[in-house]
Amino acid sequence: MKSLWGLFNVLFGIAFVVLAIQFFSGKWLKLLSGSVNATSRQLISAGRVISPALFILGISVFLLGFPENKLFVKIGNIGFVIAIGYIIVMVLITMFQSSR
């Protein structure tokens, strides 16, 4: 971690992991609701759906903070693609379920 960008990646990675843990445990769910009126059951369900992606995203961004280690960069890139793919799939599933 020789650069400021690497430090930002490490800090953002830690922030994503903390956010994932808080969403999975059912805290900070008002961040998910925004201005939409949703029940607490819906928010807890949404938190448990999104938290694995945030956790993987946090670990991958954390690993990308160490660009001198090529293995960390490869694992970070693969984790990033998996997390983004998971988010896209879950958004599509949610859209199709809510349109019924």
N, C-alpha and C positions, 0 to 999 in steps of 0.2 A: 504494500500500500504506500506508494511513493508520491502520489499526487493528491490534490484536493478532490478530484473526481472520484478517486478510490475511497476516500473518506466519506464522501456523500453517499456512495453506493453502500458502504457498510452501515451507515446510519439509517438510510432508507430501508435496507434489508431488515434491520432490527425493528424499525417502526412497523413494517408490514407483518412481521411475526407477532409482535405485541397486539396489533389490530386483529389478526387472525385468532389469537387466543381469546381476546375479549369478545369477538363475535361468536365464537363457538361456545363460550361459557354463558352467553346470553346477556352480556353487558354491552353498553355503548350501542344498542340497537336503534336508537334514535337517529344515528348516522345513516342507517339503511333506509329509514322511512322518509327522510326529507320532509316535504310538505304534504305527503300523502297520508291519509288517515288509515292506518293498518292496525289490526289487532296484534296483541303481544304474541299470540301463537304463530301468526304469519311472519312476524319479525324474527322470532326464534328459529323458525324453519328456514328463512332466508339467510340468517346468520350461519346456520350449520351447513347450508349449501355452498356459500361463498368462502367460508373459512379455509377449506383445504387449498383452494386456489391461491388465496392470500398467503398462506403458509409456504407453499412451494415457491411462489413469486418472491417472498421475502428471503428465503434461503438462496435462491438463484441470484438475486440482486446483491446479497451479501457476498456471495462467492465471486461475483464480477468485480468486487472491490479489490481483488488481488490479481491484477492482470499479469504479474510476472510468473504466476503458476498456471501453465497451460491446461492442466487437468481441471482446475477450478473454473477456468473460463469455459471449457467444454461442458462441464456439468451445469454451470450457470446458464449457458445458452440453451441447453436441452430442457432444463427445468423451466426457463422462461417460456419456451414454445409450448410445453405441456400445460403450464398454468393459463396462458392466453387461450389455447385450444379448449381447455376445460371451461373457461368463462364463456367463450362463444357458444359452446354446445349447451351449457346451462341456460343462457339467455334465450337461445332458440327454443329449447324445450319449454321454458316458462312462457314464451310468447305463444306457442302453439296450444299450451294448456289453457291459457287465459282467453284465447279466442274462441274456445268451444262454448 
